[in-house]
Amino acid sequence: MIRELTILGVITLAWKASNYMAIAGSAGAGYKFGRKYGTMICQYNDDIVDSIYTKLGQIEN
């Protein structure tokens, strides 16, 4: 009886650990892609703002 419970406990622990590792992997990948594309979007917005300021500067002169 104890042996069966031990085996069941090990299987349950392995199942839970694999679930936690999958969640952690997904979160890590989401963080990486969020930073990558967030940086790209910020740079794109900065380029737009710079071009607007440049155009306004040309109009004033």
C-alpha positions in Angstrom: 0.0 0.0 0.0 2.8 2.5 0.9 4.7 1.6 -2.2 1.6 2.4 -4.4 1.1 5.7 -2.6 4.8 6.6 -3.1 4.6 5.8 -6.8 1.4 7.8 -7.1 3.0 10.7 -5.2 6.1 10.7 -7.5 3.9 10.7 -10.6 1.8 13.6 -9.2 4.9 15.5 -8.3 6.3 15.0 -11.8 3.0 16.1 -13.4 2.8 19.2 -11.3 6.5 20.1 -12.0 6.0 19.7 -15.7 3.0 22.0 -15.6 4.9 24.6 -13.6 7.8 24.4 -16.0 5.5 24.9 -19.0 3.9 27.9 -17.4 7.3 29.4 -16.6 8.5 28.8 -20.1 5.5 30.5 -21.6 5.9 33.4 -19.3 9.6 33.8 -20.2 8.8 33.6 -23.9 6.1 36.2 -23.5 8.4 38.5 -21.6 11.1 38.2 -24.3 8.8 38.9 -27.2 7.1 41.7 -25.3 10.4 43.4 -24.7 11.5 42.8 -28.3 8.3 44.1 -30.0 7.8 46.8 -27.4 11.2 48.2 -28.1 10.5 48.1 -31.9 7.2 49.9 -31.4 8.9 52.6 -29.2 11.6 53.2 -31.8 9.0 53.4 -34.5 7.0 56.0 -32.5 10.2 58.0 -31.8 11.0 58.0 -35.5 7.6 59.4 -36.3 7.9 62.1 -33.6 11.3 63.0 -34.9 10.1 63.3 -38.5 7.1 65.5 -37.3 9.5 67.8 -35.4 11.8 68.0 -38.5 8.9 68.9 -40.8 7.6 71.5 -38.3 11.2 72.9 -38.1 11.3 73.2 -41.9 8.0 74.9 -42.1 9.0 77.5 -39.5 12.2 78.4 -41.3 
